[in-house]
């Protein structure tokens, strides 16, 4: 709940694509507004164009799973994947 409230800059109770982009970019990797919109649409269950705290929880879980899968495959810990990395 605390993280959701930190991302919900306008205190609307919803997170929009720009708020999501800013939060994801603060994690150290710049995100485009289009990438944020795509991620938002993946979890926007009611088609509002924003995500609720519950939807954000699902998005956060998804991101954590993808990050863990990436780190598992990134055997050389370079932060990028190559054909060589995947073949190790």
Secondary structure, 3 states (H helix, E strand, C coil): CHHHHHHCCCCCCCECHHHHHHHHHHCCCCCCHHHHHHHHHHHCCCCCCCECHHHHHHHHHHHHHHHHHHHHHCCCCCCCCCHHHHHC
